[in-house]
Amino acid sequence: VSPDWDLRMTCVTESGERRDYTLPLHGREMEVKMYSMLGHFSHDDDTMDLFARSWAVYAMNHDPEVDIVEVEVTRNFIPSMSEYREGVRIKAEPYYKTTFEFR
């Protein structure tokens, strides 16, 4: 069992409006590819930065009003069986966060 990863992106427009942004996943095949991509995300710092930059540029290219893209990746913490018996449950933990400005 390994932890799952979750990507959250927020776009900020020139006027300061904040919008949640999700990458388009057209169908189950794309969902599986995204899951796999997130699984490779944490290989090293360079890989994380490359993925994050790619996602941010993609979001920016699809909305010309976007000046800032915030990228946050969380990882699910999975407790051991003894921790689970003590009441600890699966929870999302911050793993990576960065902001890209395109001004």
NUVO-288260 format. One record per residue (C-alpha): residue in one letter; x, y, z. Coordinates in nm, 3 decimals. Example, Ala and Ser with C-alpha at 12.3 -4.5 7.8 and 13.67 -1.06 7.14 Angstrom:
! residues 2
[bakol 'A' [1.230 -0.450 0.780]] [bakol 'S' [1.367 -0.106 0.714]] 
! end
This chain:
! residues 103
[bakol 'V' [0.000 0.000 0.000]] [bakol 'S' [0.136 0.339 -0.092]] [bakol 'P' [0.002 0.689 -0.042]] [bakol 'D' [-0.209 0.864 -0.303]] [bakol 'W' [-0.123 1.212 -0.427]] [bakol 'D' [-0.365 1.495 -0.495]] [bakol 'L' [-0.300 1.795 -0.718]] [bakol 'R' [-0.468 2.128 -0.652]] [bakol 'M' [-0.415 2.433 -0.868]] [bakol 'T' [-0.541 2.786 -0.812]] [bakol 'C' [-0.524 3.051 -1.082]] [bakol 'V' [-0.519 3.421 -0.997]] [bakol 'T' [-0.623 3.678 -1.255]] [bakol 'E' [-0.481 4.027 -1.305]] [bakol 'S' [-0.778 4.165 -1.106]] [bakol 'G' [-0.704 3.930 -0.813]] [bakol 'E' [-0.986 3.684 -0.875]] [bakol 'R' [-0.895 3.334 -0.755]] [bakol 'R' [-1.019 3.030 -0.950]] [bakol 'D' [-0.970 2.661 -0.884]] [bakol 'Y' [-0.828 2.490 -1.190]] [bakol 'T' [-0.825 2.123 -1.277]] [bakol 'L' [-0.650 1.964 -1.569]] [bakol 'P' [-0.898 1.822 -1.819]] [bakol 'L' [-0.922 1.445 -1.786]] [bakol 'H' [-1.136 1.322 -2.073]] [bakol 'G' [-1.227 0.970 -1.974]] [bakol 'R' [-1.099 0.691 -1.754]] [bakol 'E' [-0.778 0.643 -1.951]] [bakol 'M' [-0.670 1.002 -1.879]] [bakol 'E' [-0.758 0.960 -1.511]] [bakol 'V' [-0.528 0.657 -1.494]] [bakol 'K' [-0.251 0.848 -1.672]] [bakol 'M' [-0.286 1.137 -1.426]] [bakol 'Y' [-0.271 0.895 -1.132]] [bakol 'S' [0.046 0.743 -1.279]] [bakol 'M' [0.198 1.086 -1.343]] [bakol 'L' [0.139 1.189 -0.981]] [bakol 'G' [0.300 0.864 -0.871]] [bakol 'H' [0.620 0.970 -1.049]] [bakol 'F' [0.597 1.329 -0.925]] [bakol 'S' [0.812 1.286 -0.614]] [bakol 'H' [1.119 1.123 -0.772]] [bakol 'D' [1.336 1.428 -0.701]] [bakol 'D' [1.321 1.806 -0.672]] [bakol 'D' [1.394 1.863 -1.042]] [bakol 'T' [1.112 1.630 -1.144]] [bakol 'M' [0.865 1.799 -0.910]] [bakol 'D' [0.961 2.142 -1.044]] [bakol 'L' [0.930 2.027 -1.405]] [bakol 'F' [0.585 1.877 -1.350]] [bakol 'A' [0.465 2.186 -1.159]] [bakol 'R' [0.593 2.425 -1.428]] [bakol 'S' [0.426 2.221 -1.701]] [bakol 'W' [0.092 2.219 -1.519]] [bakol 'A' [0.113 2.594 -1.450]] [bakol 'V' [0.198 2.681 -1.811]] [bakol 'Y' [-0.087 2.460 -1.931]] [bakol 'A' [-0.333 2.644 -1.705]] [bakol 'M' [-0.199 2.983 -1.810]] [bakol 'N' [-0.222 2.898 -2.180]] [bakol 'H' [-0.589 2.810 -2.143]] [bakol 'D' [-0.688 3.136 -1.973]] [bakol 'P' [-0.517 3.456 -2.090]] [bakol 'E' [-0.639 3.645 -1.782]] [bakol 'V' [-0.427 3.429 -1.549]] [bakol 'D' [-0.115 3.593 -1.407]] [bakol 'I' [-0.040 3.359 -1.117]] [bakol 'V' [-0.075 2.983 -1.078]] [bakol 'E' [-0.041 2.822 -0.737]] [bakol 'V' [0.040 2.450 -0.742]] [bakol 'E' [-0.009 2.236 -0.434]] [bakol 'V' [0.038 1.861 -0.405]] [bakol 'T' [-0.075 1.672 -0.097]] [bakol 'R' [0.000 1.314 -0.006]] [bakol 'N' [-0.226 1.083 0.190]] [bakol 'F' [-0.065 0.966 0.511]] [bakol 'I' [-0.158 0.603 0.573]] [bakol 'P' [-0.127 0.501 0.938]] [bakol 'S' [0.016 0.169 1.048]] [bakol 'M' [-0.227 -0.088 1.187]] [bakol 'S' [-0.127 -0.001 1.546]] [bakol 'E' [-0.180 0.371 1.474]] [bakol 'Y' [-0.517 0.291 1.316]] [bakol 'R' [-0.621 0.100 1.629]] [bakol 'E' [-0.528 0.410 1.830]] [bakol 'G' [-0.766 0.621 1.619]] [bakol 'V' [-0.530 0.763 1.357]] [bakol 'R' [-0.694 0.780 1.014]] [bakol 'I' [-0.581 0.849 0.659]] [bakol 'K' [-0.527 1.221 0.612]] [bakol 'A' [-0.387 1.452 0.346]] [bakol 'E' [-0.051 1.606 0.430]] [bakol 'P' [0.111 1.897 0.246]] [bakol 'Y' [0.395 1.771 0.027]] [bakol 'Y' [0.483 2.035 -0.233]] [bakol 'K' [0.374 2.392 -0.292]] [bakol 'T' [0.495 2.660 -0.530]] [bakol 'T' [0.370 2.968 -0.711]] [bakol 'F' [0.442 3.077 -1.066]] [bakol 'E' [0.396 3.438 -1.174]] [bakol 'F' [0.367 3.528 -1.541]] [bakol 'R' [0.376 3.906 -1.532]] 
! end
